[in-house]
Every structure is written in structure tokens, then in C-alpha cells.
Amino acid sequence: MAPFTILLVGRGGRESAFAYKLSQSKYVTKIYVGPGNGGTAQGIDKVSNLPGVSEEDFDRLVELSKKLQVNLVVPGPDVPVVNGIQSWFHNGKLLVFHASRLRKRLLSWKARKPFSKDFMARHNIPTAAYRNFTSYDTAKQYLESIDFKVVLKASGLAAGKGVIIPDTKDEGLTALKQIMCEHEFGDAGNEIVIEEFLEGDELSILTFSDGITFKSMPPAQDHKRIFDHDQGPNTGGMGCYAPTRIASAAVLEEIEKSILQPTFEGLRQEGKPFVGMLFTGIMLTKSGPKTLEYNARFGDPETQTLLPLLKSDLAEIMSACVEGRLHDTDIVMNNESCAVVIVSSEGYPGPYPKGDHIEMDGRHVQGDARFFYAGTALNEDGSLVTASGRVLGVSATAQTLEEAVAKAYEGVRTVQFNGMHYRKDIAYRAFR
């Protein structure tokens, strides 16, 4: 396999984890991150940022790829893919991971054309009951008429925060107005799904596919709410651990047979073979596992949790997916546990300050903890400052989950900035 010069498109913690893992590949000579953030390239010799580059300036990204002799492009966040980044790279010698144009439908067609839900129904994939609405009055009337707990989902892209789980009917009506009338999530709230609330434990399955073969990494469990014990509003994710303890081997086998296999087979039968990474959110209910959602990308912070456990060469896996040879490629994981604690700015997921100085004992690794940078920037003097809501992911691996969690929190305690916030209970559901 020829050496890779890689362009990572994005600026968050997911791309920081990509840079870390891809830099370990014997096939990778150089990694450019466009635009990256203040810490992306910290302590990794092969990695350089491309500051000032927009993830949506495809002309510029193509120009830079030619100039830098890039031969593998890895888009991280949703927006570049939904806007068709893969179609801009026409050079047959250049591979684009996530080449499937189906990603746009899986990511954004949740209400106006509920592709994912209708697809599940066609292929008997277990999921929650739902209805979709483009009219606020009609949605309000429906919500007032039902007597079961619901989930409200904005139809478009909302950076992982367009989901509200009201505890009461009044809270639901308030949230509906915020989404559809006050446009709390912008245009993503023009259409909405009102879905049955599924009770149980949630897990994430990240699956590589080349259109025919699919292979999954171990299940992970994200922590979406901002406060301990799943209180407060949803966020992009405040922590994660893997593998989970909530899914037995028998349950994972059932998930593969009842959800993953019919998903990939159904896409292929409909002439839409999926190439890339499929993120499947699953709820383990009393009546069995049910599908919550699909996302055609790596999860965040699941990526920061699973990639440290991956023994196989990530660049080799990505190229195998695009070239249709995943069946010949092994995906081997370390027999360990990993935990990630997300450190956020004060006020997140609401308004938050920027530019607070970050004091750290180590820029890339401290003790047994590794730092994945998300919302950070560099001042002119080279000092690191906050630049977004989720600032850092602090990751640690160990032989046991208890050790991994303890080591991650040891790493967190070496970081300081004004208003610094993090959950103190990551993996609490595994310790029940």
C-alpha cells in the first residue's frame, strides 16, 4: 500500500483523535488538519494545522490537497459531508473516506423526508414509534393529545444538541415552541420528529463498511446531559467509556442480526451501498434492543474512547473501506477499557466565554492521560486559550474500567481555566 498524505477536515476533538491514531500508522507520512485547533498538532510530529481554512471552502481544500500531494481525505464533522465535499475531489488517485453520498440522507432527512425511520420500517428494524411535522400548530395539537413520554428531535443538523426529552407535557409544549417558533436550533427546527421515548440503557455502535462487508468496534456509552446523573440539557457529549458492561455477548449478537445486518443489506438492496463509518444509537429496552438513530460519521466523544483501544492500523481500515476490501482487513482491539471526560466552558451548552487561558501540566500526555483538543486556540504568544463550548477530552486506558476512569480524572485535575466544568460521574451506569 502506497504511503498516505492525509487531509483531515475539521477542528474538533474527533479530528484530534484521528490525528493521534493516524499518526501511528506505518503507511502515513504526513497529516494536515484543516483548520484544526490550538492543540490538534500538539506533540505529534507528523501533524500540521492549516489555520484559516474553512471546512466548507471546498475549492480551497481541493487546491491545498493538490499542492500538498494529499492522497487520502478524511472529513470529520457533519456539515462538509452534507454539503457534498466528496464530490469535489475528482482525482481518481485521491481517496475520500465516507465516499457514500447516502450520508447526506442519513444525517439530515429526519423529518421532512424521514428516510431513516421509513427505511427501518421497510426492513423490519426495531425502533420507536414516531410522527413528523412541518406545522407548529399540528405538532402542538398532537403533543396535547397523547399521554406517553416523548422525544422532540429537530430535523436538521444541530451539532448533537437538537434533541429534547421533556419530563412533563408543559415542558414538551415549551420545547416545541422553542424549536419551531423561536428557532433555538436555527433552520434545523423548521421540521420536527415527535417520537416515543424509549426507556433503558443507551449504547453506541460504530461500524466500518465497504458497501458489502461491515465490521464493528466494541459498544460505547456516551453521556449527553451536562450535569451528573444525566441532569440538565443535552450536549454534544460530556464523556464516554468503552466497552460497555450493559450489553452481553448475546445482546450484541442480537443487535448485529436484528439491526446492523438488515441495515447494511437493506441499503444494498435499495441500490445505496454504504461506504464509510455508520454510527448506530441503540436503546436496550425491556422488549429488546431498538434503534434510536443513524449517523453516517464517527461519534464524538465515542471516537476519543474507541480509537485508543484500536490495535489495527486506522489508515489501512479507511482505505480498505473505500477500495472495497474490508473483508481482507482485521479490526483488532486492545483487551482494555477506555474512559474519556469532556472538559467544557462555563455556560455550555448555552452561551459561554472564549479566550480564557488554559493552564496544563502537559500539552499532549500527562501521566496515564491523553488530551484530545476540541475548543482551543493559540494566542500570539503561543499560550492555549478556550475557543468553544467543549474544550478538551481527557482520555485514559487501563486493564479495568475503574482504573481507566480514575486515570482520566487524574488527567483532568492537571488542567485549569476559569469556569472549567466537567461531569464527575463518567461511567456511573457501569458501576451501578
C-alpha positions as CSV (number, residue, x, y, z in Angstrom):
1,M,0.0,0.0,0.0
2,A,1.4,3.4,-1.0
3,P,2.2,5.9,1.7
4,F,-0.5,8.3,2.7
5,T,-0.5,12.1,3.0
6,I,-3.8,12.8,4.7
7,L,-6.1,15.9,4.9
8,L,-8.3,15.8,8.0
9,V,-11.2,18.2,7.6
10,G,-12.5,19.6,10.9
11,R,-11.5,21.4,14.1
12,G,-12.9,19.3,17.0
13,G,-11.9,16.6,19.4
14,R,-12.9,13.9,16.9
15,E,-10.3,15.2,14.4
16,S,-7.7,15.5,17.3
17,A,-8.3,11.7,17.9
18,F,-8.0,11.0,14.2
19,A,-4.7,12.8,14.1
20,Y,-3.3,10.9,17.1
21,K,-4.4,7.5,15.7
22,L,-3.5,8.0,12.1
23,S,0.0,9.3,13.1
24,Q,0.7,5.8,14.4
25,S,0.2,4.2,11.0
26,K,3.2,2.9,9.2
27,Y,1.5,3.9,6.0
28,V,1.1,7.6,6.9
29,T,3.9,10.1,6.3
30,K,2.1,13.4,6.9
31,I,-1.2,14.7,8.2
32,Y,-2.7,18.1,7.6
33,V,-5.7,19.2,9.7
34,G,-7.9,21.9,8.1
35,P,-8.3,24.1,10.1
36,G,-7.6,22.2,13.2
37,N,-7.5,24.0,16.6
38,G,-4.9,25.3,19.0
39,G,-4.0,21.8,20.3
40,T,-4.5,19.5,17.4
41,A,-0.9,19.3,16.4
42,Q,0.5,19.4,19.9
43,G,3.2,16.8,20.4
44,I,2.6,14.8,17.2
45,D,5.5,15.1,14.7
46,K,3.5,14.1,11.6
47,V,0.7,16.6,12.1
48,S,0.3,20.2,11.0
49,N,-2.7,22.5,11.1
50,L,-3.9,24.6,8.2
51,P,-5.2,27.6,10.1
52,G,-7.7,29.9,8.4
53,V,-9.1,27.2,6.2
54,S,-12.8,26.7,6.3
55,E,-14.3,23.2,6.4
56,E,-16.8,24.4,3.8
57,D,-14.4,26.1,1.4
58,F,-14.1,23.1,-0.9
59,D,-12.3,25.0,-3.7
60,R,-9.5,25.9,-1.2
61,L,-9.4,22.4,0.2
62,V,-9.0,20.8,-3.3
63,E,-6.3,23.4,-4.1
64,L,-4.4,22.6,-0.9
65,S,-4.8,18.9,-1.5
66,K,-3.1,19.2,-4.9
67,K,-0.4,21.5,-3.6
68,L,0.4,19.2,-0.6
69,Q,0.1,16.0,-2.6
70,V,-2.7,14.6,-0.4
71,N,-4.0,11.2,-1.4
72,L,-6.5,10.5,1.4
73,V,-9.2,12.9,2.6
74,V,-11.0,12.3,5.9
75,P,-13.9,14.6,6.6
76,G,-14.9,14.6,10.3
77,P,-17.9,16.8,11.1
78,D,-21.4,16.6,9.6
79,V,-21.6,19.9,7.6
80,P,-18.9,19.3,5.0
81,V,-20.3,15.9,4.1
82,V,-23.9,17.1,3.9
83,N,-22.7,19.9,1.6
84,G,-21.1,17.3,-0.7
85,I,-17.4,17.6,0.0
86,Q,-16.7,14.2,-1.6
87,S,-18.0,15.2,-5.0
88,W,-15.3,18.0,-5.2
89,F,-12.4,15.6,-5.2
90,H,-12.4,14.2,-8.7
91,N,-8.9,12.9,-8.9
92,G,-9.1,9.1,-9.2
93,K,-5.9,8.7,-7.2
94,L,-7.3,10.5,-4.2
95,L,-9.4,8.5,-1.7
96,V,-12.1,10.1,0.3
97,F,-13.2,8.2,3.4
98,H,-17.0,8.3,3.7
99,A,-17.5,8.3,0.0
100,S,-21.1,7.3,0.2
101,R,-23.5,10.1,-0.8
102,L,-26.1,8.4,1.3
103,R,-24.5,10.1,4.3
104,K,-26.5,13.3,3.5
105,R,-29.8,11.4,3.7
106,L,-28.9,9.6,6.9
107,L,-27.7,12.8,8.5
108,S,-30.3,15.3,7.6
109,W,-33.5,13.7,6.4
110,K,-35.1,13.1,9.8
111,A,-38.4,14.9,9.4
112,R,-39.3,16.4,6.0
113,K,-38.4,13.0,4.4
114,P,-37.9,10.7,7.4
115,F,-35.6,8.5,5.4
116,S,-34.1,6.7,8.4
117,K,-37.4,5.9,10.1
118,D,-39.1,4.8,6.9
119,F,-36.1,2.7,6.0
120,M,-36.3,1.0,9.4
121,A,-40.0,0.2,8.8
122,R,-39.3,-1.2,5.3
123,H,-36.7,-3.6,6.6
124,N,-38.3,-4.5,10.0
125,I,-35.6,-2.9,12.0
126,P,-36.8,-2.3,15.6
127,T,-37.3,1.3,16.5
128,A,-39.6,3.7,18.4
129,A,-43.0,4.9,17.0
130,Y,-42.8,8.4,15.6
131,R,-44.6,11.2,13.7
132,N,-43.1,14.1,11.8
133,F,-44.4,17.6,11.5
134,T,-43.7,20.8,9.5
135,S,-46.5,22.8,11.1
136,Y,-46.2,24.0,14.7
137,D,-50.0,24.0,15.2
138,T,-50.4,20.4,14.1
139,A,-47.4,19.3,16.2
140,K,-48.8,21.1,19.2
141,Q,-52.2,19.5,18.7
142,Y,-50.7,16.1,18.5
143,L,-48.5,16.6,21.6
144,E,-51.5,17.7,23.6
145,S,-53.5,14.6,22.6
146,I,-51.0,11.9,23.7
147,D,-50.3,10.6,27.2
148,F,-46.9,8.9,26.8
149,K,-43.4,10.4,27.2
150,V,-41.8,11.7,24.0
151,V,-38.6,12.9,22.5
152,L,-38.5,16.0,20.3
153,K,-36.0,16.0,17.5
154,A,-35.1,18.9,15.2
155,S,-34.9,17.6,11.7
156,G,-31.6,19.2,10.5
157,L,-28.1,19.4,11.8
158,A,-27.8,20.8,15.3
159,A,-24.3,19.7,16.4
160,G,-25.7,16.9,18.5
161,K,-27.9,19.2,20.6
162,G,-31.2,19.2,18.6
163,V,-32.8,16.6,20.8
164,I,-35.0,17.5,23.8
165,I,-36.5,15.0,26.3
166,P,-39.3,16.8,28.3
167,D,-40.3,15.4,31.6
168,T,-43.8,16.9,31.5
169,K,-46.5,17.9,29.0
170,D,-45.9,21.6,29.7
171,E,-42.1,21.2,29.2
172,G,-42.8,19.5,25.9
173,L,-45.0,22.3,24.7
174,T,-42.4,24.9,25.7
175,A,-39.6,22.9,23.9
176,L,-41.8,22.6,20.8
177,K,-42.3,26.3,20.7
178,Q,-38.5,26.9,21.2
179,I,-37.6,24.6,18.3
180,M,-40.3,25.5,15.7
181,C,-41.2,29.1,16.6
182,E,-38.2,30.6,18.3
183,H,-35.8,28.6,16.2
184,E,-33.4,27.7,19.0
185,F,-31.6,25.4,16.6
186,G,-32.0,27.6,13.6
187,D,-33.3,26.1,10.4
188,A,-32.9,22.6,11.9
189,G,-36.2,23.3,13.7
190,N,-38.3,24.0,10.6
191,E,-39.4,20.4,10.8
192,I,-39.6,18.1,13.8
193,V,-40.0,14.5,14.8
194,I,-42.1,13.6,17.9
195,E,-41.0,10.2,18.9
196,E,-41.9,7.7,21.6
197,F,-39.5,7.9,24.5
198,L,-37.7,4.6,24.9
199,E,-36.6,3.6,28.4
200,G,-33.5,1.6,29.1
201,D,-29.7,1.9,28.7
202,E,-28.3,3.6,25.6
203,L,-25.2,2.5,23.7
204,S,-23.4,3.5,20.5
205,I,-22.1,1.0,17.9
206,L,-19.5,2.4,15.4
207,T,-19.3,0.2,12.3
208,F,-16.9,0.3,9.3
209,S,-18.3,-0.7,5.9
210,D,-17.1,-1.0,2.3
211,G,-20.6,-1.4,0.9
212,I,-20.7,-5.2,1.3
213,T,-18.7,-6.2,4.4
214,F,-19.3,-4.5,7.8
215,K,-17.2,-4.7,11.0
216,S,-18.0,-3.0,14.3
217,M,-15.9,-1.8,17.2
218,P,-17.0,-2.6,20.8
219,P,-20.1,-0.8,22.1
220,A,-19.5,2.6,23.8
221,Q,-21.8,4.6,26.1
222,D,-22.0,8.4,25.8
223,H,-23.1,10.9,28.5
224,K,-25.2,13.5,26.8
225,R,-26.5,15.6,29.6
226,I,-24.4,18.5,31.0
227,F,-24.7,17.6,34.7
228,D,-24.1,14.5,36.8
229,H,-26.6,11.6,36.8
230,D,-28.0,12.8,33.4
231,Q,-29.5,16.1,34.6
232,G,-29.8,19.3,32.6
233,P,-29.9,19.9,28.8
234,N,-28.4,17.7,26.1
235,T,-24.9,18.5,24.8
236,G,-22.6,17.2,22.1
237,G,-21.4,14.7,24.8
238,M,-19.7,15.1,28.2
239,G,-17.9,11.8,28.4
240,C,-17.8,8.2,27.3
241,Y,-16.5,4.8,28.1
242,A,-15.9,1.5,26.3
243,P,-16.5,-1.3,26.1
244,T,-19.9,-1.1,27.9
245,R,-20.9,-3.6,30.6
246,I,-24.6,-3.3,29.8
247,A,-24.6,-5.5,26.7
248,S,-23.9,-9.2,27.0
249,A,-22.4,-11.2,24.1
250,A,-25.9,-12.5,23.4
251,V,-27.4,-8.9,23.2
252,L,-24.6,-7.8,20.9
253,E,-25.3,-10.8,18.6
254,E,-29.0,-9.8,18.6
255,I,-28.0,-6.2,17.7
256,E,-26.0,-7.5,14.8
257,K,-28.7,-9.8,13.5
258,S,-31.8,-7.6,14.0
259,I,-30.3,-4.1,13.4
260,L,-26.9,-3.9,11.7
261,Q,-27.2,-6.8,9.2
262,P,-30.6,-5.7,7.9
263,T,-29.4,-2.1,7.8
264,F,-26.5,-2.8,5.5
265,E,-28.3,-5.4,3.5
266,G,-31.3,-3.1,3.1
267,L,-29.2,-0.2,1.9
268,R,-27.5,-2.5,-0.6
269,Q,-30.9,-3.9,-1.8
270,E,-32.1,-0.3,-2.4
271,G,-29.1,0.5,-4.5
272,K,-27.4,2.6,-1.8
273,P,-24.5,0.5,-0.5
274,F,-23.0,2.3,2.4
275,V,-19.2,3.1,2.4
276,G,-17.6,4.6,5.5
277,M,-18.5,4.7,9.2
278,L,-22.0,4.2,10.4
279,F,-22.8,5.3,13.9
280,T,-25.9,3.5,15.3
281,G,-27.5,4.7,18.5
282,I,-29.3,1.8,20.3
283,M,-31.6,1.6,23.3
284,L,-31.7,-1.6,25.3
285,T,-35.3,-1.8,26.3
286,K,-37.3,-4.4,28.2
287,S,-38.5,-5.7,24.9
288,G,-35.1,-5.9,23.3
289,P,-32.6,-3.5,21.5
290,K,-34.2,-0.8,19.4
291,T,-32.6,1.7,17.0
292,L,-32.6,5.3,18.1
293,E,-30.8,6.9,15.1
294,Y,-28.2,6.6,12.5
295,N,-25.3,9.0,11.9
296,A,-23.0,8.5,9.0
297,R,-19.9,9.6,10.8
298,F,-17.6,8.8,13.8
299,G,-19.2,9.8,17.1
300,D,-17.9,12.4,19.3
301,P,-16.8,11.6,22.1
302,E,-17.0,7.9,21.1
303,T,-14.1,8.4,18.7
304,Q,-11.8,9.6,21.6
305,T,-12.9,6.5,23.5
306,L,-12.6,3.8,20.9
307,L,-9.5,4.8,18.8
308,P,-7.2,4.5,21.8
309,L,-8.4,0.9,22.1
310,L,-7.8,0.1,18.3
311,K,-4.7,-2.0,17.7
312,S,-5.3,-2.2,13.9
313,D,-4.0,0.4,11.5
314,L,-6.7,3.1,11.1
315,A,-5.3,4.3,7.7
316,E,-5.4,0.7,6.4
317,I,-9.0,0.2,7.5
318,M,-10.1,3.5,5.9
319,S,-8.5,2.7,2.6
320,A,-9.9,-0.8,2.7
321,C,-13.5,0.6,3.1
322,V,-13.1,3.0,0.2
323,E,-11.4,0.3,-2.0
324,G,-13.9,-2.5,-1.2
325,R,-11.6,-4.9,0.5
326,L,-12.7,-4.7,4.2
327,H,-13.2,-8.5,4.1
328,D,-9.4,-8.9,4.0
329,T,-8.8,-6.4,6.8
330,D,-8.8,-7.2,10.5
331,I,-10.1,-4.8,13.1
332,V,-8.4,-5.8,16.4
333,M,-9.0,-4.0,19.7
334,N,-6.9,-3.9,22.8
335,N,-8.3,-6.0,25.7
336,E,-8.6,-3.0,27.9
337,S,-11.1,-0.3,28.9
338,C,-11.1,3.4,28.0
339,A,-12.8,6.4,29.5
340,V,-13.0,10.0,28.3
341,V,-14.0,13.0,30.4
342,I,-15.0,16.2,28.5
343,V,-14.0,19.5,30.0
344,S,-16.2,22.4,28.9
345,S,-16.5,26.1,29.2
346,E,-18.8,27.7,31.8
347,G,-22.3,28.1,30.5
348,Y,-22.1,25.3,27.8
349,P,-24.4,24.2,26.1
350,G,-25.7,27.8,26.4
351,P,-23.7,30.9,25.9
352,Y,-20.1,30.6,27.1
353,P,-17.0,32.8,27.3
354,K,-14.0,32.5,25.0
355,G,-10.3,33.3,25.4
356,D,-9.8,32.1,28.9
357,H,-6.2,31.0,29.5
358,I,-5.7,27.2,29.9
359,E,-3.1,26.0,32.3
360,M,-1.9,22.4,31.8
361,D,0.9,20.3,33.3
362,G,1.3,18.6,29.9
363,R,0.2,19.6,26.4
364,H,-0.4,16.1,25.0
365,V,0.1,13.5,27.6
366,Q,0.2,13.8,31.4
367,G,0.8,10.7,33.4
368,D,-1.6,8.0,32.0
369,A,-3.9,10.5,30.5
370,R,-4.0,11.7,26.9
371,F,-5.5,15.1,25.8
372,F,-7.7,15.4,22.7
373,Y,-8.2,19.1,21.9
374,A,-11.6,20.5,20.7
375,G,-12.5,24.1,21.5
376,T,-9.0,25.6,21.9
377,A,-6.9,28.3,20.1
378,L,-3.4,29.7,20.4
379,N,-2.6,33.3,21.3
380,E,0.1,35.1,19.5
381,D,2.5,34.2,22.4
382,G,1.7,30.5,21.9
383,S,-0.4,30.2,25.0
384,L,-3.5,28.0,24.8
385,V,-7.0,29.5,25.4
386,T,-10.6,28.4,25.2
387,A,-12.4,28.9,21.9
388,S,-15.6,26.8,22.1
389,G,-18.0,25.0,24.4
390,R,-16.3,21.7,24.7
391,V,-12.7,22.4,25.3
392,L,-10.8,19.1,25.9
393,G,-11.3,15.4,26.0
394,V,-9.2,13.7,28.7
395,S,-8.7,10.0,27.8
396,A,-7.2,7.1,29.6
397,T,-6.9,3.3,29.0
398,A,-6.3,0.6,31.6
399,Q,-6.9,-3.1,32.3
400,T,-10.2,-2.3,34.1
401,L,-12.8,0.4,33.6
402,E,-12.4,1.6,37.2
403,E,-8.7,2.2,36.6
404,A,-9.3,4.0,33.3
405,V,-11.9,6.3,34.9
406,A,-9.6,7.1,37.8
407,K,-6.7,7.9,35.4
408,A,-8.8,10.1,33.2
409,Y,-9.9,12.2,36.2
410,E,-6.2,12.4,37.4
411,G,-5.6,14.0,34.0
412,V,-8.5,16.4,34.3
413,R,-7.0,17.6,37.6
414,T,-3.9,18.8,35.8
415,V,-6.0,21.3,33.7
416,Q,-7.2,24.7,34.9
417,F,-9.1,27.6,33.4
418,N,-11.8,30.0,34.5
419,G,-15.3,28.4,34.8
420,M,-14.0,24.9,33.9
421,H,-16.8,22.4,34.1
422,Y,-16.9,18.6,33.8
423,R,-19.1,15.7,35.0
424,K,-17.8,13.8,38.0
425,D,-19.7,10.6,37.3
426,I,-18.5,9.2,33.9
427,A,-19.3,5.5,33.6
428,Y,-21.6,5.7,36.6
429,R,-24.1,3.4,34.9
430,A,-21.5,0.7,34.5
431,F,-20.8,0.9,38.3
432,R,-24.4,0.5,39.4
